[in-house]
Amino acid sequence: MSDTATMIWRCPTCHGSLGVIDTNLRCESCQAHYPVIDGIPDLRVALDCWIDLDEDRKRAREAADRVERDGLEASIHHIFRSSRGMDERKAGYRTRQVLAGVGKCQSQCSDWLRPALEADGVILEIGCGPGQMMAAAASLGHEITGIDVSMEWLVIARHLAEHYGGSPKLAAGFAERLPLADNSVAAIVSLDVIEHVGDQDAYVSDLRRVLKPGGFFALSTPNRFSLSPEPHVNVWGVGYLPRPLQARYVKLVRNQPYTFTRLLSVWETKRLFSGARGFDARVVFPAIPEHELSGFTSSRKRLALIYNWLVGIPLTKLFLPFFGAYYRVWGNIKN
């Protein structure tokens, strides 16, 4: 790992500077050690999480070897089959989704995320996953720094971004314990992440900590109170139930666990951002993009077109927090 790559990262515990010791990183303040896998520092700390960190590190090393041996697409497919336990059909579908996602992210980069790419300084993506947004930005001549809880996906993200001409700085880390210095980031993009964060208050507070005054932020998340099925388990009505009943309901209907997912209503999100202070945040319910409609069934597409029509009616916007599919939160840090 180069000195340039380590300069941006900080100890997630004390935010001290990191130095290179053999093949690992060490905090110069608290002396904590952090491993480096395939050139990517593991700056995760001991937090309750859906992922087993030791197993993830093992899979990341295997993914690095597999990409070199079998190529990127085969490696993504293997992750869905092996790590995520999907059958062949679903793994193939999700693999195609990942690869097609670069084009979808290019559309967002040219639309509502344009202020992030135009920011002067570090552009950070929290929850970068397999790297579609970084690849899209690279194809447009921009570099995004990425953090994700999964080291395995970060290995894929590096190779995907490199395929599009990028050379991103990456680190494994938690969204609520960002391994970055105060006021060090010009823009943050974090799509479909906040609902999976264990401590959502800490997540928003850390966004505020690392963003520079005037810095831009852009988030998206499914709406808790949505007439659409809960997207992670495909079950209707989950968000309208009291939180203690949600996991039991999903278990009853789908016979699967509902953990490490906590969808927020618009009002809950607004409380989080007002509590952290310093945010000039706006909430918007966008129409469902055309490129997403192409993958819908005919009946679902008809419903989506009706929804898009409703989103455009000014009076309807007052009621979208009660039934809208998903929303965006974006704005700037107050100077």
C-alpha positions in Angstrom: 0.0 0.0 0.0 1.3 3.4 -1.0 1.8 6.3 1.5 -0.6 8.3 -0.7 -3.3 5.7 0.0 -2.8 5.7 3.7 -2.8 9.5 4.0 -6.6 9.8 3.6 -7.5 7.1 6.2 -7.5 7.5 9.9 -8.0 5.1 12.9 -11.7 4.4 13.3 -11.3 4.4 17.0 -9.4 7.6 17.8 -9.0 9.2 14.3 -5.2 9.1 14.7 -2.9 9.0 11.6 -2.0 5.5 10.3 1.5 4.3 9.5 2.6 1.2 7.5 4.2 -1.6 9.6 5.3 -4.5 7.5 2.1 -5.3 5.5 -0.3 -3.9 8.0 -1.4 -0.4 9.3 -0.9 0.9 12.8 -2.4 3.9 14.4 0.3 6.3 15.5 -1.9 7.5 18.5 -3.5 4.4 20.0 -1.2 1.8 18.4 -4.2 -0.3 17.1 -3.2 -2.6 14.2 -5.3 -3.1 11.0 -4.6 -5.7 8.3 -4.4 -5.0 4.6 -5.9 -7.4 2.1 -5.3 -7.1 -1.6 -4.1 -3.6 -1.1 -7.3 -2.6 0.8 -7.0 -1.7 4.5 -9.5 -3.4 6.9 -10.5 -0.5 9.2 -13.5 -2.2 10.8 -13.9 -2.4 14.6 -15.8 -4.8 16.8 -19.5 -3.9 16.2 -22.6 -6.0 16.0 -23.0 -6.8 12.3 -24.6 -9.1 9.7 -21.2 -10.1 8.4 -18.6 -12.4 10.0 -15.4 -10.3 9.7 -13.0 -13.3 9.8 -15.0 -15.2 7.2 -15.3 -12.1 5.1 -11.5 -11.6 5.1 -11.0 -15.2 4.0 -13.5 -14.8 1.2 -11.9 -11.5 0.1 -8.5 -13.3 -0.4 -10.3 -16.0 -2.4 -12.1 -13.3 -4.5 -8.8 -11.6 -5.3 -7.4 -14.9 -6.6 -10.6 -15.8 -8.4 -10.8 -12.5 -10.3 -7.3 -13.0 -11.6 -8.0 -16.6 -12.5 -11.6 -16.6 -13.8 -12.4 -12.9 -14.5 -14.7 -10.4 -12.9 -18.2 -11.6 -14.0 -17.5 -15.2 -12.9 -16.2 -13.9 -9.5 -19.3 -11.8 -8.9 -21.5 -14.8 -9.8 -19.5 -17.0 -7.3 -20.1 -14.5 -4.5 -23.9 -14.6 -5.0 -23.8 -18.4 -5.2 -21.4 -19.0 -2.3 -21.4 -16.1 0.1 -25.1 -15.1 -0.4 -26.4 -18.6 -0.9 -28.5 -17.9 -4.0 -29.5 -20.5 -6.6 -28.1 -20.5 -10.1 -30.9 -18.5 -11.6 -31.0 -15.8 -9.0 -27.2 -15.5 -8.9 -27.1 -15.1 -12.7 -29.8 -12.4 -12.5 -28.0 -10.5 -9.7 -24.7 -10.7 -11.5 -26.3 -9.1 -14.6 -27.8 -6.5 -12.3 -24.4 -5.5 -10.9 -22.8 -5.2 -14.3 -25.8 -3.3 -15.7 -25.8 -1.0 -12.6 -22.8 0.9 -14.0 -25.0 2.4 -16.7 -27.8 3.2 -14.2 -25.2 5.0 -12.0 -24.0 7.0 -14.9 -27.5 8.4 -15.3 -27.6 9.4 -11.6 -24.1 11.0 -11.9 -25.5 13.2 -14.7 -28.6 14.0 -12.7 -29.1 14.5 -9.0 -25.6 13.3 -8.0 -23.9 15.8 -10.3 -23.0 18.2 -7.3 -21.1 15.4 -5.7 -18.9 14.8 -8.7 -18.3 18.5 -9.1 -17.2 18.9 -5.5 -13.6 20.1 -4.9 -11.9 17.5 -2.8 -12.5 13.9 -1.6 -15.8 12.4 -2.9 -16.7 9.5 -0.6 -19.2 6.7 -1.2 -20.3 4.9 1.9 -21.6 1.4 1.2 -20.0 1.2 -2.3 -20.7 -2.6 -2.6 -19.3 -4.0 -5.8 -18.4 -0.6 -7.1 -21.0 0.4 -9.8 -21.0 4.1 -8.7 -17.2 4.3 -8.6 -17.0 2.7 -12.0 -19.6 5.1 -13.4 -17.7 8.1 -12.0 -14.5 6.7 -13.4 -16.0 6.5 -16.9 -16.9 10.2 -16.6 -13.5 11.2 -15.5 -14.1 11.4 -11.7 -12.6 9.4 -8.8 -14.6 8.3 -5.8 -13.2 7.0 -2.6 -15.1 4.0 -1.3 -16.0 2.4 2.1 -18.0 -0.8 2.6 -18.6 -3.3 5.4 -17.7 -6.2 3.1 -14.1 -6.6 2.1 -15.2 -9.3 -0.4 -17.2 -6.7 -2.3 -14.4 -4.2 -2.1 -12.1 -6.6 -4.0 -14.7 -6.7 -6.8 -15.2 -2.9 -6.6 -11.6 -2.2 -7.2 -11.4 -4.4 -10.3 -14.7 -3.1 -11.6 -13.6 0.6 -11.2 -10.2 -0.3 -12.8 -12.1 -1.8 -15.8 -13.6 1.7 -16.4 -10.3 3.5 -16.0 -10.5 4.3 -12.2 -8.0 3.7 -9.4 -10.1 4.3 -6.3 -8.9 4.4 -2.7 -10.9 1.8 -0.8 -11.2 0.6 2.8 -13.4 -1.8 4.8 -15.2 0.1 7.5 -18.5 0.8 9.3 -20.7 3.7 8.2 -21.1 4.7 11.9 -17.3 4.6 12.6 -15.8 6.3 9.5 -12.0 6.0 9.3 -11.6 9.6 8.3 -10.4 12.8 9.8 -12.8 15.6 10.8 -13.8 18.0 7.9 -11.9 15.9 5.4 -14.6 15.1 2.8 -16.1 17.4 0.2 -19.1 15.2 -0.8 -20.7 12.0 0.4 -22.9 9.6 -1.5 -24.6 6.8 0.4 -27.4 5.0 -1.4 -29.6 2.4 0.3 -27.3 2.2 3.3 -28.9 4.0 6.3 -31.5 1.2 6.7 -28.8 -1.3 7.3 -26.7 0.7 9.8 -26.8 -0.6 13.4 -26.6 2.9 15.0 -28.3 5.3 12.7 -27.8 8.3 15.0 -24.0 7.7 15.0 -24.1 7.3 11.2 -25.6 10.7 10.7 -23.3 12.3 13.3 -20.3 10.8 11.5 -21.4 12.2 8.2 -21.5 15.6 9.9 -18.1 15.1 11.4 -16.2 14.2 8.3 -17.9 16.6 5.8 -16.3 20.0 5.3 -18.4 23.1 5.8 -20.5 23.5 2.7 -19.9 19.9 1.8 -22.6 18.1 -0.2 -24.4 14.9 0.8 -26.8 12.6 -1.0 -28.6 9.6 0.5 -31.5 7.3 -0.6 -33.5 4.8 1.2 -36.7 2.8 0.9 -39.6 4.4 2.7 -40.8 2.6 5.8 -44.4 3.5 5.1 -44.7 2.3 1.5 -47.4 0.5 -0.4 -44.7 -1.5 -2.2 -43.4 -4.7 -0.7 -40.5 -4.4 1.7 -37.7 -4.6 -0.9 -35.3 -6.8 1.2 -37.8 -9.6 1.9 -40.6 -8.8 -0.7 -43.3 -8.8 2.0 -46.2 -6.3 1.9 -47.0 -4.0 4.9 -43.9 -4.6 7.1 -43.2 -0.9 7.7 -46.8 -0.2 9.0 -46.4 -2.6 11.9 -44.8 -1.6 15.2 -41.1 -2.5 15.1 -41.3 -5.3 17.7 -43.7 -7.2 15.4 -41.9 -6.7 12.1 -39.4 -9.6 12.3 -42.2 -12.0 13.6 -44.4 -11.0 10.7 -41.7 -11.6 8.1 -40.9 -14.9 9.7 -44.6 -15.9 9.5 -45.1 -14.8 5.9 -41.7 -15.6 4.4 -40.1 -17.9 6.9 -36.9 -16.0 6.9 -35.1 -13.7 9.4 -35.5 -9.9 9.3 -32.4 -8.6 10.9 -30.0 -5.7 10.4 -32.7 -3.8 8.5 -34.6 -0.8 9.9 -36.4 1.2 7.4 -37.1 4.8 8.4 -40.1 7.0 7.8 -39.5 10.6 6.5 -40.2 11.9 10.0 -37.7 9.6 11.6 -35.0 10.6 9.0 -35.7 14.3 9.5 -35.3 13.9 13.3 -32.0 12.2 12.8 -30.6 15.0 10.6 -32.0 17.8 12.8 -30.6 16.1 15.9 -27.1 16.0 14.4 -27.3 19.8 13.6 -25.5 21.6 10.8 -27.4 19.9 8.0 -29.4 21.8 5.4 -31.3 18.7 4.3 -34.1 18.2 1.8 -36.3 15.2 1.3 -37.6 14.3 -2.2 -39.7 11.4 -3.5 -38.5 10.9 -7.0 -40.3 9.1 -9.8 -39.1 5.5 -10.6 -36.5 5.9 -13.3 -37.2 4.6 -16.8 -34.2 2.2 -16.7 -35.7 0.4 -13.7 -39.1 0.0 -15.3 -37.6 -2.1 -18.0 -37.0 -4.9 -15.5 -40.6 -4.9 -14.1 -43.4 -7.3 -15.0 -46.1 -5.8 -17.1 -48.5 -5.4 -14.1 -45.9 -3.9 -11.9 -44.8 -1.6 -14.7 -48.4 -0.3 -15.0 -48.5 0.4 -11.2 -45.1 2.1 -11.4 -46.3 4.4 -14.3 -49.4 5.4 -12.2 -47.1 6.1 -9.2 -44.8 8.2 -11.4 -47.9 10.2 -12.5 -48.9 10.7 -8.9 -45.4 11.9 -7.9 -45.7 14.7 -10.4 -49.0 16.1 -8.9 -48.2 18.9 -6.3 -51.1 18.0 -4.0 -50.1 14.3 -4.0 -46.6 15.2 -2.7 -48.1 16.0 0.7 -49.2 12.3 1.1 -46.1 10.6 -0.4 -44.5 10.0 3.1 -47.5 7.7 3.8 -47.2 5.5 0.7 -44.2 6.5 -1.5 -41.7 3.8 -2.5 -38.4 5.5 -1.6 -37.0 8.9 -1.0 -33.8 10.9 -1.3 -32.1 13.1 1.3 -29.6 15.6 0.0 -28.2 19.0 0.7 -25.2 20.7 2.2 -23.4 21.3 5.5 -24.1 24.8 6.7 -21.1 27.1 6.6 
